[in-house]
């Protein structure tokens, strides 16, 4: 008998697992269900993740080959997942499944034959509190489960009628521990903190001011005191006082004193924040997804949304689909070459505009007919609307993108010009009557036949910045923002004049220049050594322009910071909860803008350095430059230019000499641009 056969044959007495006991879920005498109902932080995280996971479709595919996986819509599994039972939608079933997996690390569903569903089967989720015990002698899986429906006698269900999804326990393969177990202290603190605050508000004093009267004035009689109290309450107290909201006139030297009860508000607020972070950490989710902070930006929110499905929910989705493939599909008679998988593309493919732009550029032509487009707007089809329209300037004119329609830019619309440039880069002569160029053949001379054209050698250098250089620029921005925040925030708090444009532009420009000049020189010299064997580089002639580049970048960065601070201090925003704070502006600058701005400037600096290397060494040589898009989500205007190639001394079609050319491009075309320059030298 092998080791594994021996393990399978292990037997043990009947075991019983009960909620709140073996599962380890008991906080302040509350089980998991009660905690979910009453604790807002736990409820927020679990419901947020379950609701979003339930939106992800689970689809059935046929494994026709390694590269062909058509979707299946009419198999038993496809019909069952689309209609789990007559009382629940697919979304409701999935939300229950994921909620139980997140809350209990376990989900139990019945899988029983049905005469009322198209698939012939039903999936019925069982609430956790109905489970009374697992029965069995194997240490790996129960043979049956006893459930107790409220108001009914317990029912024993055999293993062939249920599917059990469960998590991990380090000591028992048939048991799981809920993540709530790791939150016991944090949740208990919140339960007791809320209880204390309720007690304080219920039993504590409600006054926040009182009136004093000097001790050396004549004493009031009881009647005078009652008259003053009655008059005060009728005139100034509550929302019914005739003079409420006005200014009372006191006599006899009376004074109004105010009293404020703190009740450790600051510590309580910090404990709430810590509890939120603990809950989020246990469920592997960024707290900013659920409770946006002051430093939240559109870019970070967009990245968080992608991370939610790619990193946070993917394990739970895979746990569910793997169990469905392993247990449910064979049991309902699904073909062996079918499988289920979750499809997160519906949640991660970007906005409609991004998707259309990317698909159109990838296809190289329009890809929807007029009737297909009209259907998306719920409009009826029209005659002749099923034909796909392909503009001649895309099919013949060879534009960089199907959205380019300007016929005046001859160099980029002309097929002849494109072929000429391509042949020049290969070191081949271009004859307008040559068949290789699409023109009628002409007779070649005998000399041509004896000496066929040979492709010339090419040297190609990419302008992508060195990772270490990018980090140097990023650190410059981070240090600058820290210094700027340390100076500006106290002035804002003191309501003093807080912005000194000349100072910040000067300081950031100098900081950047001290790093940019040596980086530029190193990049250019490295390129020259590869592209021009006998080349040289004069750093001094570049100093003025590098300084100008740093000055322009400093102005651009500081203008953005100034505008964000003005918005944070303004009163135009109707919902103050959506406004960033000055502290949040600088926090975002240090954590997010430093990264994007640093990478963008390092990329532009590298591109310019390659250009300068060509200016100083490219005279009399065949040198070409190519615009290369590296971002997965580029600007549409830059996506159109991807791969565009011109002679190095000529501008690209957008007027820029290199990506990040702030002298010839609008700031909106330069900010956060990650496009790089590629230089080709033909020997």
Secondary structure as GFF3:
##gff-version 3
##sequence-region A 1 683
A	DSSP	alpha_helix	3	8	.	.	.	ID=ss1
A	DSSP	alpha_helix	32	38	.	.	.	ID=ss2
A	DSSP	alpha_helix	40	54	.	.	.	ID=ss3
A	DSSP	beta_strand	57	62	.	.	.	ID=ss4
A	DSSP	beta_strand	71	72	.	.	.	ID=ss5
A	DSSP	alpha_helix	76	82	.	.	.	ID=ss6
A	DSSP	alpha_helix	90	104	.	.	.	ID=ss7
A	DSSP	beta_strand	106	113	.	.	.	ID=ss8
A	DSSP	beta_strand	121	126	.	.	.	ID=ss9
A	DSSP	three_ten_helix	128	130	.	.	.	ID=ss10
A	DSSP	beta_strand	131	135	.	.	.	ID=ss11
A	DSSP	beta_strand	144	147	.	.	.	ID=ss12
A	DSSP	beta_strand	155	158	.	.	.	ID=ss13
A	DSSP	three_ten_helix	159	161	.	.	.	ID=ss14
A	DSSP	beta_strand	162	166	.	.	.	ID=ss15
A	DSSP	three_ten_helix	179	183	.	.	.	ID=ss16
A	DSSP	alpha_helix	184	203	.	.	.	ID=ss17
A	DSSP	beta_strand	209	212	.	.	.	ID=ss18
A	DSSP	alpha_helix	222	236	.	.	.	ID=ss19
A	DSSP	beta_strand	255	258	.	.	.	ID=ss20
A	DSSP	alpha_helix	265	282	.	.	.	ID=ss21
A	DSSP	alpha_helix	287	290	.	.	.	ID=ss22
A	DSSP	alpha_helix	298	307	.	.	.	ID=ss23
A	DSSP	pi_helix	308	312	.	.	.	ID=ss24
A	DSSP	alpha_helix	314	323	.	.	.	ID=ss25
A	DSSP	pi_helix	324	328	.	.	.	ID=ss26
A	DSSP	alpha_helix	329	331	.	.	.	ID=ss27
A	DSSP	beta_strand	338	343	.	.	.	ID=ss28
A	DSSP	alpha_helix	345	348	.	.	.	ID=ss29
A	DSSP	alpha_helix	352	363	.	.	.	ID=ss30
A	DSSP	alpha_helix	370	376	.	.	.	ID=ss31
A	DSSP	alpha_helix	392	395	.	.	.	ID=ss32
A	DSSP	alpha_helix	410	413	.	.	.	ID=ss33
A	DSSP	alpha_helix	415	425	.	.	.	ID=ss34
A	DSSP	three_ten_helix	435	437	.	.	.	ID=ss35
A	DSSP	alpha_helix	446	450	.	.	.	ID=ss36
A	DSSP	beta_strand	458	462	.	.	.	ID=ss37
A	DSSP	alpha_helix	467	493	.	.	.	ID=ss38
A	DSSP	alpha_helix	501	531	.	.	.	ID=ss39
A	DSSP	three_ten_helix	540	542	.	.	.	ID=ss40
A	DSSP	alpha_helix	543	569	.	.	.	ID=ss41
A	DSSP	three_ten_helix	576	578	.	.	.	ID=ss42
A	DSSP	alpha_helix	582	588	.	.	.	ID=ss43
A	DSSP	pi_helix	589	593	.	.	.	ID=ss44
A	DSSP	alpha_helix	594	617	.	.	.	ID=ss45
A	DSSP	beta_strand	622	628	.	.	.	ID=ss46
A	DSSP	alpha_helix	636	639	.	.	.	ID=ss47
A	DSSP	beta_strand	645	647	.	.	.	ID=ss48
A	DSSP	alpha_helix	667	670	.	.	.	ID=ss49
A	DSSP	beta_strand	676	682	.	.	.	ID=ss50
###
